[in-house]
């Protein structure tokens, strides 16, 4: 099911993708860019009133594993 989002003032694509899909990893943001021709021409902060197609993702978005923190000195 595809939804259409109309941008508001100071919207950014990564935040829109996170709100819609629950993740903003690079593959998902790039995939949304591919679905919306020319949206990259607006830059990082999108102007008000731009329609963005947000279809269902082609595959389930996997969470990136978090590595344990490593200390060189204790």
C-alpha positions as CSV (number, residue, x, y, z in Angstrom):
1,X,0.0,0.0,0.0
2,X,1.5,3.3,-1.1
3,X,1.1,6.5,0.9
4,X,1.9,10.0,-0.1
5,X,3.4,12.4,2.3
6,X,3.3,16.2,1.7
7,X,6.3,18.0,3.2
8,X,6.0,20.6,5.9
9,X,8.4,23.3,6.8
10,X,11.9,22.0,7.6
11,X,11.2,18.4,6.7
12,X,14.1,16.1,5.9
13,X,13.8,12.9,3.9
14,X,15.7,10.8,6.5
15,X,13.2,11.9,9.2
16,X,10.2,11.2,7.0
17,X,11.5,7.7,6.2
18,X,12.2,7.0,9.9
19,X,8.6,8.1,10.9
20,X,7.1,6.0,8.1
21,X,9.2,2.8,8.3
22,X,10.8,2.9,11.8
23,X,14.3,3.0,10.3
24,X,16.4,5.4,8.4
25,X,19.3,3.2,7.3
26,X,21.0,4.3,4.1
27,X,19.5,1.5,2.0
28,X,16.0,2.5,2.9
29,X,16.5,6.3,2.3
30,X,18.2,5.5,-1.1
31,X,15.3,3.3,-2.0
32,X,12.8,6.1,-1.3
33,X,15.0,8.4,-3.4
34,X,14.7,6.0,-6.3
35,X,10.9,5.9,-6.0
36,X,10.8,9.7,-6.2
37,X,12.5,11.1,-9.3
38,X,14.1,14.5,-8.8
39,X,13.6,14.8,-5.1
40,X,17.4,14.9,-4.5
41,X,17.5,18.2,-6.3
42,X,15.8,19.9,-3.4
43,X,18.7,19.3,-1.0
44,X,18.7,18.2,2.6
45,X,15.9,20.4,3.9
46,X,12.9,19.9,1.6
47,X,10.6,22.8,0.8
48,X,7.0,22.9,1.9
49,X,4.4,21.2,-0.3
50,X,6.5,18.5,-2.0
51,X,4.7,15.2,-2.5
52,X,6.7,12.1,-1.6
53,X,5.6,8.6,-2.5
54,X,6.2,6.2,0.4
55,X,5.4,2.6,-0.9
56,X,5.8,-0.5,1.1
57,X,9.5,-1.5,1.3
58,X,10.5,-4.4,-1.0
59,X,12.0,-6.4,1.9
60,X,11.8,-6.3,5.6
61,X,14.3,-3.8,7.0
62,X,16.7,-5.6,9.3
63,X,18.2,-3.8,12.3
64,X,21.9,-3.2,12.2
65,X,23.6,-5.1,15.1
66,X,25.2,-3.0,17.7
67,X,28.8,-4.0,18.6
68,X,29.9,-4.0,22.2
69,X,32.0,-1.0,23.2
70,X,35.8,-1.7,23.3
71,X,38.1,0.1,25.7
72,X,41.8,0.2,25.1
73,X,42.6,1.0,28.7
74,X,40.7,0.2,31.8
